[in-house]
Amino acid sequence: MKIVFAIVHDEDGNSVMSELNKEGYSVTKLATTGGFLRAGNTTLLVGVVEEKLQAVIDIIKSKCMGRKQIVTSPTPAMGAAGAYVPYPVEIDVGGATIFVVDVERFEKV
């Protein structure tokens, strides 16, 4: 047995969860916040037998799209030396970060 932790963009969370449910997988959804952009993410937890692991990963990959986002650099702390001019930067966001962990014991009560 494995547990899949999939950290996905908020915009992709519901479609990933719906597709996993449609295929018969139980999913737990957690609202999380990323450290880099400090933006909302969705973390999905899926318990799965090893034989079906690749099918779960394939569903996640098919529903998580990369996209471009414009962000402004944060301003430096007060008292920082030198002039600082924030400017918008285009970055890639989206996709998924997937962790797969062995499950030592599983019980559904």
Phi and psi restraints in degrees (range 20) as a CNS / XPLOR table:
assign (resid 1 and name C) (resid 2 and name N)
       (resid 2 and name CA) (resid 2 and name C) 1.0 -128.3 20.0 2
assign (resid 2 and name N) (resid 2 and name CA)
       (resid 2 and name C) (resid 3 and name N) 1.0 156.1 20.0 2
assign (resid 2 and name C) (resid 3 and name N)
       (resid 3 and name CA) (resid 3 and name C) 1.0 -120.7 20.0 2
assign (resid 3 and name N) (resid 3 and name CA)
       (resid 3 and name C) (resid 4 and name N) 1.0 132.0 20.0 2
assign (resid 3 and name C) (resid 4 and name N)
       (resid 4 and name CA) (resid 4 and name C) 1.0 -104.3 20.0 2
assign (resid 4 and name N) (resid 4 and name CA)
       (resid 4 and name C) (resid 5 and name N) 1.0 124.8 20.0 2
assign (resid 4 and name C) (resid 5 and name N)
       (resid 5 and name CA) (resid 5 and name C) 1.0 -104.8 20.0 2
assign (resid 5 and name N) (resid 5 and name CA)
       (resid 5 and name C) (resid 6 and name N) 1.0 114.7 20.0 2
assign (resid 5 and name C) (resid 6 and name N)
       (resid 6 and name CA) (resid 6 and name C) 1.0 -117.3 20.0 2
assign (resid 6 and name N) (resid 6 and name CA)
       (resid 6 and name C) (resid 7 and name N) 1.0 116.2 20.0 2
assign (resid 6 and name C) (resid 7 and name N)
       (resid 7 and name CA) (resid 7 and name C) 1.0 -98.5 20.0 2
assign (resid 7 and name N) (resid 7 and name CA)
       (resid 7 and name C) (resid 8 and name N) 1.0 114.6 20.0 2
assign (resid 7 and name C) (resid 8 and name N)
       (resid 8 and name CA) (resid 8 and name C) 1.0 -125.6 20.0 2
assign (resid 8 and name N) (resid 8 and name CA)
       (resid 8 and name C) (resid 9 and name N) 1.0 161.1 20.0 2
assign (resid 8 and name C) (resid 9 and name N)
       (resid 9 and name CA) (resid 9 and name C) 1.0 -63.9 20.0 2
assign (resid 9 and name N) (resid 9 and name CA)
       (resid 9 and name C) (resid 10 and name N) 1.0 142.5 20.0 2
assign (resid 9 and name C) (resid 10 and name N)
       (resid 10 and name CA) (resid 10 and name C) 1.0 -51.6 20.0 2
assign (resid 10 and name N) (resid 10 and name CA)
       (resid 10 and name C) (resid 11 and name N) 1.0 -37.9 20.0 2
assign (resid 10 and name C) (resid 11 and name N)
       (resid 11 and name CA) (resid 11 and name C) 1.0 -66.5 20.0 2
assign (resid 11 and name N) (resid 11 and name CA)
       (resid 11 and name C) (resid 12 and name N) 1.0 -21.8 20.0 2
assign (resid 11 and name C) (resid 12 and name N)
       (resid 12 and name CA) (resid 12 and name C) 1.0 -98.2 20.0 2
assign (resid 12 and name N) (resid 12 and name CA)
       (resid 12 and name C) (resid 13 and name N) 1.0 -16.0 20.0 2
assign (resid 12 and name C) (resid 13 and name N)
       (resid 13 and name CA) (resid 13 and name C) 1.0 -54.7 20.0 2
assign (resid 13 and name N) (resid 13 and name CA)
       (resid 13 and name C) (resid 14 and name N) 1.0 -49.0 20.0 2
assign (resid 13 and name C) (resid 14 and name N)
       (resid 14 and name CA) (resid 14 and name C) 1.0 -67.1 20.0 2
assign (resid 14 and name N) (resid 14 and name CA)
       (resid 14 and name C) (resid 15 and name N) 1.0 -38.5 20.0 2
assign (resid 14 and name C) (resid 15 and name N)
       (resid 15 and name CA) (resid 15 and name C) 1.0 -70.1 20.0 2
assign (resid 15 and name N) (resid 15 and name CA)
       (resid 15 and name C) (resid 16 and name N) 1.0 -36.4 20.0 2
assign (resid 15 and name C) (resid 16 and name N)
       (resid 16 and name CA) (resid 16 and name C) 1.0 -64.2 20.0 2
assign (resid 16 and name N) (resid 16 and name CA)
       (resid 16 and name C) (resid 17 and name N) 1.0 -48.1 20.0 2
assign (resid 16 and name C) (resid 17 and name N)
       (resid 17 and name CA) (resid 17 and name C) 1.0 -61.6 20.0 2
assign (resid 17 and name N) (resid 17 and name CA)
       (resid 17 and name C) (resid 18 and name N) 1.0 -43.2 20.0 2
assign (resid 17 and name C) (resid 18 and name N)
       (resid 18 and name CA) (resid 18 and name C) 1.0 -61.6 20.0 2
assign (resid 18 and name N) (resid 18 and name CA)
       (resid 18 and name C) (resid 19 and name N) 1.0 -43.8 20.0 2
assign (resid 18 and name C) (resid 19 and name N)
       (resid 19 and name CA) (resid 19 and name C) 1.0 -66.9 20.0 2
assign (resid 19 and name N) (resid 19 and name CA)
       (resid 19 and name C) (resid 20 and name N) 1.0 -40.5 20.0 2
assign (resid 19 and name C) (resid 20 and name N)
       (resid 20 and name CA) (resid 20 and name C) 1.0 -63.6 20.0 2
assign (resid 20 and name N) (resid 20 and name CA)
       (resid 20 and name C) (resid 21 and name N) 1.0 -43.2 20.0 2
assign (resid 20 and name C) (resid 21 and name N)
       (resid 21 and name CA) (resid 21 and name C) 1.0 -62.3 20.0 2
assign (resid 21 and name N) (resid 21 and name CA)
       (resid 21 and name C) (resid 22 and name N) 1.0 -42.1 20.0 2
assign (resid 21 and name C) (resid 22 and name N)
       (resid 22 and name CA) (resid 22 and name C) 1.0 -59.4 20.0 2
assign (resid 22 and name N) (resid 22 and name CA)
       (resid 22 and name C) (resid 23 and name N) 1.0 -34.6 20.0 2
assign (resid 22 and name C) (resid 23 and name N)
       (resid 23 and name CA) (resid 23 and name C) 1.0 -86.5 20.0 2
assign (resid 23 and name N) (resid 23 and name CA)
       (resid 23 and name C) (resid 24 and name N) 1.0 4.0 20.0 2
assign (resid 23 and name C) (resid 24 and name N)
       (resid 24 and name CA) (resid 24 and name C) 1.0 94.1 20.0 2
assign (resid 24 and name N) (resid 24 and name CA)
       (resid 24 and name C) (resid 25 and name N) 1.0 11.2 20.0 2
assign (resid 24 and name C) (resid 25 and name N)
       (resid 25 and name CA) (resid 25 and name C) 1.0 -94.9 20.0 2
assign (resid 25 and name N) (resid 25 and name CA)
       (resid 25 and name C) (resid 26 and name N) 1.0 137.4 20.0 2
assign (resid 25 and name C) (resid 26 and name N)
       (resid 26 and name CA) (resid 26 and name C) 1.0 -83.7 20.0 2
assign (resid 26 and name N) (resid 26 and name CA)
       (resid 26 and name C) (resid 27 and name N) 1.0 138.5 20.0 2
assign (resid 26 and name C) (resid 27 and name N)
       (resid 27 and name CA) (resid 27 and name C) 1.0 -134.1 20.0 2
assign (resid 27 and name N) (resid 27 and name CA)
       (resid 27 and name C) (resid 28 and name N) 1.0 137.6 20.0 2
assign (resid 27 and name C) (resid 28 and name N)
       (resid 28 and name CA) (resid 28 and name C) 1.0 -108.4 20.0 2
assign (resid 28 and name N) (resid 28 and name CA)
       (resid 28 and name C) (resid 29 and name N) 1.0 131.7 20.0 2
assign (resid 28 and name C) (resid 29 and name N)
       (resid 29 and name CA) (resid 29 and name C) 1.0 -109.5 20.0 2
assign (resid 29 and name N) (resid 29 and name CA)
       (resid 29 and name C) (resid 30 and name N) 1.0 130.1 20.0 2
assign (resid 29 and name C) (resid 30 and name N)
       (resid 30 and name CA) (resid 30 and name C) 1.0 -121.6 20.0 2
assign (resid 30 and name N) (resid 30 and name CA)
       (resid 30 and name C) (resid 31 and name N) 1.0 137.8 20.0 2
assign (resid 30 and name C) (resid 31 and name N)
       (resid 31 and name CA) (resid 31 and name C) 1.0 -85.2 20.0 2
assign (resid 31 and name N) (resid 31 and name CA)
       (resid 31 and name C) (resid 32 and name N) 1.0 124.3 20.0 2
assign (resid 31 and name C) (resid 32 and name N)
       (resid 32 and name CA) (resid 32 and name C) 1.0 -131.6 20.0 2
assign (resid 32 and name N) (resid 32 and name CA)
       (resid 32 and name C) (resid 33 and name N) 1.0 168.8 20.0 2
assign (resid 32 and name C) (resid 33 and name N)
       (resid 33 and name CA) (resid 33 and name C) 1.0 -127.7 20.0 2
assign (resid 33 and name N) (resid 33 and name CA)
       (resid 33 and name C) (resid 34 and name N) 1.0 131.2 20.0 2
assign (resid 33 and name C) (resid 34 and name N)
       (resid 34 and name CA) (resid 34 and name C) 1.0 -76.6 20.0 2
assign (resid 34 and name N) (resid 34 and name CA)
       (resid 34 and name C) (resid 35 and name N) 1.0 151.0 20.0 2
assign (resid 34 and name C) (resid 35 and name N)
       (resid 35 and name CA) (resid 35 and name C) 1.0 -81.3 20.0 2
assign (resid 35 and name N) (resid 35 and name CA)
       (resid 35 and name C) (resid 36 and name N) 1.0 -31.8 20.0 2
assign (resid 35 and name C) (resid 36 and name N)
       (resid 36 and name CA) (resid 36 and name C) 1.0 -73.7 20.0 2
assign (resid 36 and name N) (resid 36 and name CA)
       (resid 36 and name C) (resid 37 and name N) 1.0 -57.0 20.0 2
assign (resid 36 and name C) (resid 37 and name N)
       (resid 37 and name CA) (resid 37 and name C) 1.0 -93.1 20.0 2
assign (resid 37 and name N) (resid 37 and name CA)
       (resid 37 and name C) (resid 38 and name N) 1.0 -8.3 20.0 2
assign (resid 37 and name C) (resid 38 and name N)
       (resid 38 and name CA) (resid 38 and name C) 1.0 54.0 20.0 2
assign (resid 38 and name N) (resid 38 and name CA)
       (resid 38 and name C) (resid 39 and name N) 1.0 39.1 20.0 2
assign (resid 38 and name C) (resid 39 and name N)
       (resid 39 and name CA) (resid 39 and name C) 1.0 -111.3 20.0 2
assign (resid 39 and name N) (resid 39 and name CA)
       (resid 39 and name C) (resid 40 and name N) 1.0 161.2 20.0 2
assign (resid 39 and name C) (resid 40 and name N)
       (resid 40 and name CA) (resid 40 and name C) 1.0 -67.8 20.0 2
assign (resid 40 and name N) (resid 40 and name CA)
       (resid 40 and name C) (resid 41 and name N) 1.0 138.4 20.0 2
assign (resid 40 and name C) (resid 41 and name N)
       (resid 41 and name CA) (resid 41 and name C) 1.0 -126.0 20.0 2
assign (resid 41 and name N) (resid 41 and name CA)
       (resid 41 and name C) (resid 42 and name N) 1.0 172.4 20.0 2
assign (resid 41 and name C) (resid 42 and name N)
       (resid 42 and name CA) (resid 42 and name C) 1.0 -123.3 20.0 2
assign (resid 42 and name N) (resid 42 and name CA)
       (resid 42 and name C) (resid 43 and name N) 1.0 127.8 20.0 2
assign (resid 42 and name C) (resid 43 and name N)
       (resid 43 and name CA) (resid 43 and name C) 1.0 -107.3 20.0 2
assign (resid 43 and name N) (resid 43 and name CA)
       (resid 43 and name C) (resid 44 and name N) 1.0 123.5 20.0 2
assign (resid 43 and name C) (resid 44 and name N)
       (resid 44 and name CA) (resid 44 and name C) 1.0 -107.8 20.0 2
assign (resid 44 and name N) (resid 44 and name CA)
       (resid 44 and name C) (resid 45 and name N) 1.0 136.3 20.0 2
assign (resid 44 and name C) (resid 45 and name N)
       (resid 45 and name CA) (resid 45 and name C) 1.0 -115.1 20.0 2
assign (resid 45 and name N) (resid 45 and name CA)
       (resid 45 and name C) (resid 46 and name N) 1.0 126.4 20.0 2
assign (resid 45 and name C) (resid 46 and name N)
       (resid 46 and name CA) (resid 46 and name C) 1.0 -131.7 20.0 2
assign (resid 46 and name N) (resid 46 and name CA)
       (resid 46 and name C) (resid 47 and name N) 1.0 120.0 20.0 2
assign (resid 46 and name C) (resid 47 and name N)
       (resid 47 and name CA) (resid 47 and name C) 1.0 -87.6 20.0 2
assign (resid 47 and name N) (resid 47 and name CA)
       (resid 47 and name C) (resid 48 and name N) 1.0 131.7 20.0 2
assign (resid 47 and name C) (resid 48 and name N)
       (resid 48 and name CA) (resid 48 and name C) 1.0 -151.0 20.0 2
assign (resid 48 and name N) (resid 48 and name CA)
       (resid 48 and name C) (resid 49 and name N) 1.0 146.2 20.0 2
assign (resid 48 and name C) (resid 49 and name N)
       (resid 49 and name CA) (resid 49 and name C) 1.0 -72.8 20.0 2
assign (resid 49 and name N) (resid 49 and name CA)
       (resid 49 and name C) (resid 50 and name N) 1.0 152.6 20.0 2
assign (resid 49 and name C) (resid 50 and name N)
       (resid 50 and name CA) (resid 50 and name C) 1.0 -58.8 20.0 2
assign (resid 50 and name N) (resid 50 and name CA)
       (resid 50 and name C) (resid 51 and name N) 1.0 -32.6 20.0 2
assign (resid 50 and name C) (resid 51 and name N)
       (resid 51 and name CA) (resid 51 and name C) 1.0 -65.1 20.0 2
assign (resid 51 and name N) (resid 51 and name CA)
       (resid 51 and name C) (resid 52 and name N) 1.0 -24.4 20.0 2
assign (resid 51 and name C) (resid 52 and name N)
       (resid 52 and name CA) (resid 52 and name C) 1.0 -105.1 20.0 2
assign (resid 52 and name N) (resid 52 and name CA)
       (resid 52 and name C) (resid 53 and name N) 1.0 4.8 20.0 2
assign (resid 52 and name C) (resid 53 and name N)
       (resid 53 and name CA) (resid 53 and name C) 1.0 -58.9 20.0 2
assign (resid 53 and name N) (resid 53 and name CA)
       (resid 53 and name C) (resid 54 and name N) 1.0 -47.9 20.0 2
assign (resid 53 and name C) (resid 54 and name N)
       (resid 54 and name CA) (resid 54 and name C) 1.0 -64.3 20.0 2
assign (resid 54 and name N) (resid 54 and name CA)
       (resid 54 and name C) (resid 55 and name N) 1.0 -33.8 20.0 2
assign (resid 54 and name C) (resid 55 and name N)
       (resid 55 and name CA) (resid 55 and name C) 1.0 -63.5 20.0 2
assign (resid 55 and name N) (resid 55 and name CA)
       (resid 55 and name C) (resid 56 and name N) 1.0 -40.3 20.0 2
assign (resid 55 and name C) (resid 56 and name N)
       (resid 56 and name CA) (resid 56 and name C) 1.0 -64.6 20.0 2
assign (resid 56 and name N) (resid 56 and name CA)
       (resid 56 and name C) (resid 57 and name N) 1.0 -46.1 20.0 2
assign (resid 56 and name C) (resid 57 and name N)
       (resid 57 and name CA) (resid 57 and name C) 1.0 -62.3 20.0 2
assign (resid 57 and name N) (resid 57 and name CA)
       (resid 57 and name C) (resid 58 and name N) 1.0 -39.9 20.0 2
assign (resid 57 and name C) (resid 58 and name N)
       (resid 58 and name CA) (resid 58 and name C) 1.0 -62.9 20.0 2
assign (resid 58 and name N) (resid 58 and name CA)
       (resid 58 and name C) (resid 59 and name N) 1.0 -39.3 20.0 2
assign (resid 58 and name C) (resid 59 and name N)
       (resid 59 and name CA) (resid 59 and name C) 1.0 -63.7 20.0 2
assign (resid 59 and name N) (resid 59 and name CA)
       (resid 59 and name C) (resid 60 and name N) 1.0 -45.3 20.0 2
assign (resid 59 and name C) (resid 60 and name N)
       (resid 60 and name CA) (resid 60 and name C) 1.0 -60.3 20.0 2
assign (resid 60 and name N) (resid 60 and name CA)
       (resid 60 and name C) (resid 61 and name N) 1.0 -46.7 20.0 2
assign (resid 60 and name C) (resid 61 and name N)
       (resid 61 and name CA) (resid 61 and name C) 1.0 -60.6 20.0 2
assign (resid 61 and name N) (resid 61 and name CA)
       (resid 61 and name C) (resid 62 and name N) 1.0 -38.9 20.0 2
assign (resid 61 and name C) (resid 62 and name N)
       (resid 62 and name CA) (resid 62 and name C) 1.0 -70.5 20.0 2
assign (resid 62 and name N) (resid 62 and name CA)
       (resid 62 and name C) (resid 63 and name N) 1.0 -24.0 20.0 2
assign (resid 62 and name C) (resid 63 and name N)
       (resid 63 and name CA) (resid 63 and name C) 1.0 -102.7 20.0 2
assign (resid 63 and name N) (resid 63 and name CA)
       (resid 63 and name C) (resid 64 and name N) 1.0 -10.5 20.0 2
assign (resid 63 and name C) (resid 64 and name N)
       (resid 64 and name CA) (resid 64 and name C) 1.0 -101.8 20.0 2
assign (resid 64 and name N) (resid 64 and name CA)
       (resid 64 and name C) (resid 65 and name N) 1.0 112.5 20.0 2
assign (resid 64 and name C) (resid 65 and name N)
       (resid 65 and name CA) (resid 65 and name C) 1.0 -103.9 20.0 2
assign (resid 65 and name N) (resid 65 and name CA)
       (resid 65 and name C) (resid 66 and name N) 1.0 139.7 20.0 2
assign (resid 65 and name C) (resid 66 and name N)
       (resid 66 and name CA) (resid 66 and name C) 1.0 -77.5 20.0 2
assign (resid 66 and name N) (resid 66 and name CA)
       (resid 66 and name C) (resid 67 and name N) 1.0 152.3 20.0 2
assign (resid 66 and name C) (resid 67 and name N)
       (resid 67 and name CA) (resid 67 and name C) 1.0 -151.7 20.0 2
assign (resid 67 and name N) (resid 67 and name CA)
       (resid 67 and name C) (resid 68 and name N) 1.0 164.6 20.0 2
assign (resid 67 and name C) (resid 68 and name N)
       (resid 68 and name CA) (resid 68 and name C) 1.0 -96.3 20.0 2
assign (resid 68 and name N) (resid 68 and name CA)
       (resid 68 and name C) (resid 69 and name N) 1.0 145.6 20.0 2
assign (resid 68 and name C) (resid 69 and name N)
       (resid 69 and name CA) (resid 69 and name C) 1.0 -142.1 20.0 2
assign (resid 69 and name N) (resid 69 and name CA)
       (resid 69 and name C) (resid 70 and name N) 1.0 140.1 20.0 2
assign (resid 69 and name C) (resid 70 and name N)
       (resid 70 and name CA) (resid 70 and name C) 1.0 -93.8 20.0 2
assign (resid 70 and name N) (resid 70 and name CA)
       (resid 70 and name C) (resid 71 and name N) 1.0 126.3 20.0 2
assign (resid 70 and name C) (resid 71 and name N)
       (resid 71 and name CA) (resid 71 and name C) 1.0 -127.5 20.0 2
assign (resid 71 and name N) (resid 71 and name CA)
       (resid 71 and name C) (resid 72 and name N) 1.0 154.3 20.0 2
assign (resid 71 and name C) (resid 72 and name N)
       (resid 72 and name CA) (resid 72 and name C) 1.0 -104.0 20.0 2
assign (resid 72 and name N) (resid 72 and name CA)
       (resid 72 and name C) (resid 73 and name N) 1.0 135.1 20.0 2
assign (resid 72 and name C) (resid 73 and name N)
       (resid 73 and name CA) (resid 73 and name C) 1.0 -59.1 20.0 2
assign (resid 73 and name N) (resid 73 and name CA)
       (resid 73 and name C) (resid 74 and name N) 1.0 139.1 20.0 2
assign (resid 73 and name C) (resid 74 and name N)
       (resid 74 and name CA) (resid 74 and name C) 1.0 -69.1 20.0 2
assign (resid 74 and name N) (resid 74 and name CA)
       (resid 74 and name C) (resid 75 and name N) 1.0 152.3 20.0 2
assign (resid 74 and name C) (resid 75 and name N)
       (resid 75 and name CA) (resid 75 and name C) 1.0 -77.0 20.0 2
assign (resid 75 and name N) (resid 75 and name CA)
       (resid 75 and name C) (resid 76 and name N) 1.0 149.1 20.0 2
assign (resid 75 and name C) (resid 76 and name N)
       (resid 76 and name CA) (resid 76 and name C) 1.0 -71.9 20.0 2
assign (resid 76 and name N) (resid 76 and name CA)
       (resid 76 and name C) (resid 77 and name N) 1.0 166.1 20.0 2
assign (resid 76 and name C) (resid 77 and name N)
       (resid 77 and name CA) (resid 77 and name C) 1.0 -64.9 20.0 2
assign (resid 77 and name N) (resid 77 and name CA)
       (resid 77 and name C) (resid 78 and name N) 1.0 155.9 20.0 2
assign (resid 77 and name C) (resid 78 and name N)
       (resid 78 and name CA) (resid 78 and name C) 1.0 -57.3 20.0 2
assign (resid 78 and name N) (resid 78 and name CA)
       (resid 78 and name C) (resid 79 and name N) 1.0 140.0 20.0 2
assign (resid 78 and name C) (resid 79 and name N)
       (resid 79 and name CA) (resid 79 and name C) 1.0 86.5 20.0 2
assign (resid 79 and name N) (resid 79 and name CA)
       (resid 79 and name C) (resid 80 and name N) 1.0 3.4 20.0 2
assign (resid 79 and name C) (resid 80 and name N)
       (resid 80 and name CA) (resid 80 and name C) 1.0 -68.8 20.0 2
assign (resid 80 and name N) (resid 80 and name CA)
       (resid 80 and name C) (resid 81 and name N) 1.0 141.0 20.0 2
assign (resid 80 and name C) (resid 81 and name N)
       (resid 81 and name CA) (resid 81 and name C) 1.0 -75.7 20.0 2
assign (resid 81 and name N) (resid 81 and name CA)
       (resid 81 and name C) (resid 82 and name N) 1.0 148.4 20.0 2
assign (resid 81 and name C) (resid 82 and name N)
       (resid 82 and name CA) (resid 82 and name C) 1.0 86.1 20.0 2
assign (resid 82 and name N) (resid 82 and name CA)
       (resid 82 and name C) (resid 83 and name N) 1.0 159.4 20.0 2
assign (resid 82 and name C) (resid 83 and name N)
       (resid 83 and name CA) (resid 83 and name C) 1.0 -81.0 20.0 2
assign (resid 83 and name N) (resid 83 and name CA)
       (resid 83 and name C) (resid 84 and name N) 1.0 147.3 20.0 2
assign (resid 83 and name C) (resid 84 and name N)
       (resid 84 and name CA) (resid 84 and name C) 1.0 -133.2 20.0 2
assign (resid 84 and name N) (resid 84 and name CA)
       (resid 84 and name C) (resid 85 and name N) 1.0 125.4 20.0 2
assign (resid 84 and name C) (resid 85 and name N)
       (resid 85 and name CA) (resid 85 and name C) 1.0 -121.0 20.0 2
assign (resid 85 and name N) (resid 85 and name CA)
       (resid 85 and name C) (resid 86 and name N) 1.0 107.7 20.0 2
assign (resid 85 and name C) (resid 86 and name N)
       (resid 86 and name CA) (resid 86 and name C) 1.0 -69.6 20.0 2
assign (resid 86 and name N) (resid 86 and name CA)
       (resid 86 and name C) (resid 87 and name N) 1.0 143.1 20.0 2
assign (resid 86 and name C) (resid 87 and name N)
       (resid 87 and name CA) (resid 87 and name C) 1.0 -141.9 20.0 2
assign (resid 87 and name N) (resid 87 and name CA)
       (resid 87 and name C) (resid 88 and name N) 1.0 151.4 20.0 2
assign (resid 87 and name C) (resid 88 and name N)
       (resid 88 and name CA) (resid 88 and name C) 1.0 -70.9 20.0 2
assign (resid 88 and name N) (resid 88 and name CA)
       (resid 88 and name C) (resid 89 and name N) 1.0 143.4 20.0 2
assign (resid 88 and name C) (resid 89 and name N)
       (resid 89 and name CA) (resid 89 and name C) 1.0 -130.4 20.0 2
assign (resid 89 and name N) (resid 89 and name CA)
       (resid 89 and name C) (resid 90 and name N) 1.0 137.5 20.0 2
assign (resid 89 and name C) (resid 90 and name N)
       (resid 90 and name CA) (resid 90 and name C) 1.0 -91.7 20.0 2
assign (resid 90 and name N) (resid 90 and name CA)
       (resid 90 and name C) (resid 91 and name N) 1.0 128.3 20.0 2
assign (resid 90 and name C) (resid 91 and name N)
       (resid 91 and name CA) (resid 91 and name C) 1.0 -128.8 20.0 2
assign (resid 91 and name N) (resid 91 and name CA)
       (resid 91 and name C) (resid 92 and name N) 1.0 162.0 20.0 2
assign (resid 91 and name C) (resid 92 and name N)
       (resid 92 and name CA) (resid 92 and name C) 1.0 -89.2 20.0 2
assign (resid 92 and name N) (resid 92 and name CA)
       (resid 92 and name C) (resid 93 and name N) 1.0 131.2 20.0 2
assign (resid 92 and name C) (resid 93 and name N)
       (resid 93 and name CA) (resid 93 and name C) 1.0 -131.0 20.0 2
assign (resid 93 and name N) (resid 93 and name CA)
       (resid 93 and name C) (resid 94 and name N) 1.0 173.2 20.0 2
assign (resid 93 and name C) (resid 94 and name N)
       (resid 94 and name CA) (resid 94 and name C) 1.0 92.4 20.0 2
assign (resid 94 and name N) (resid 94 and name CA)
       (resid 94 and name C) (resid 95 and name N) 1.0 -158.6 20.0 2
assign (resid 94 and name C) (resid 95 and name N)
       (resid 95 and name CA) (resid 95 and name C) 1.0 74.7 20.0 2
assign (resid 95 and name N) (resid 95 and name CA)
       (resid 95 and name C) (resid 96 and name N) 1.0 -156.6 20.0 2
assign (resid 95 and name C) (resid 96 and name N)
       (resid 96 and name CA) (resid 96 and name C) 1.0 -148.9 20.0 2
assign (resid 96 and name N) (resid 96 and name CA)
       (resid 96 and name C) (resid 97 and name N) 1.0 148.2 20.0 2
assign (resid 96 and name C) (resid 97 and name N)
       (resid 97 and name CA) (resid 97 and name C) 1.0 -112.6 20.0 2
assign (resid 97 and name N) (resid 97 and name CA)
       (resid 97 and name C) (resid 98 and name N) 1.0 122.3 20.0 2
assign (resid 97 and name C) (resid 98 and name N)
       (resid 98 and name CA) (resid 98 and name C) 1.0 -120.1 20.0 2
assign (resid 98 and name N) (resid 98 and name CA)
       (resid 98 and name C) (resid 99 and name N) 1.0 127.7 20.0 2
assign (resid 98 and name C) (resid 99 and name N)
       (resid 99 and name CA) (resid 99 and name C) 1.0 -115.7 20.0 2
assign (resid 99 and name N) (resid 99 and name CA)
       (resid 99 and name C) (resid 100 and name N) 1.0 137.7 20.0 2
assign (resid 99 and name C) (resid 100 and name N)
       (resid 100 and name CA) (resid 100 and name C) 1.0 -121.2 20.0 2
assign (resid 100 and name N) (resid 100 and name CA)
       (resid 100 and name C) (resid 101 and name N) 1.0 126.1 20.0 2
assign (resid 100 and name C) (resid 101 and name N)
       (resid 101 and name CA) (resid 101 and name C) 1.0 -126.9 20.0 2
assign (resid 101 and name N) (resid 101 and name CA)
       (resid 101 and name C) (resid 102 and name N) 1.0 138.8 20.0 2
assign (resid 101 and name C) (resid 102 and name N)
       (resid 102 and name CA) (resid 102 and name C) 1.0 -66.5 20.0 2
assign (resid 102 and name N) (resid 102 and name CA)
       (resid 102 and name C) (resid 103 and name N) 1.0 142.9 20.0 2
assign (resid 102 and name C) (resid 103 and name N)
       (resid 103 and name CA) (resid 103 and name C) 1.0 -108.4 20.0 2
assign (resid 103 and name N) (resid 103 and name CA)
       (resid 103 and name C) (resid 104 and name N) 1.0 120.2 20.0 2
assign (resid 103 and name C) (resid 104 and name N)
       (resid 104 and name CA) (resid 104 and name C) 1.0 -74.1 20.0 2
assign (resid 104 and name N) (resid 104 and name CA)
       (resid 104 and name C) (resid 105 and name N) 1.0 -37.9 20.0 2
assign (resid 104 and name C) (resid 105 and name N)
       (resid 105 and name CA) (resid 105 and name C) 1.0 -147.6 20.0 2
assign (resid 105 and name N) (resid 105 and name CA)
       (resid 105 and name C) (resid 106 and name N) 1.0 141.5 20.0 2
assign (resid 105 and name C) (resid 106 and name N)
       (resid 106 and name CA) (resid 106 and name C) 1.0 -136.1 20.0 2
assign (resid 106 and name N) (resid 106 and name CA)
       (resid 106 and name C) (resid 107 and name N) 1.0 130.3 20.0 2
assign (resid 106 and name C) (resid 107 and name N)
       (resid 107 and name CA) (resid 107 and name C) 1.0 -137.7 20.0 2
assign (resid 107 and name N) (resid 107 and name CA)
       (resid 107 and name C) (resid 108 and name N) 1.0 137.2 20.0 2
assign (resid 107 and name C) (resid 108 and name N)
       (resid 108 and name CA) (resid 108 and name C) 1.0 -117.5 20.0 2
assign (resid 108 and name N) (resid 108 and name CA)
       (resid 108 and name C) (resid 109 and name N) 1.0 114.7 20.0 2
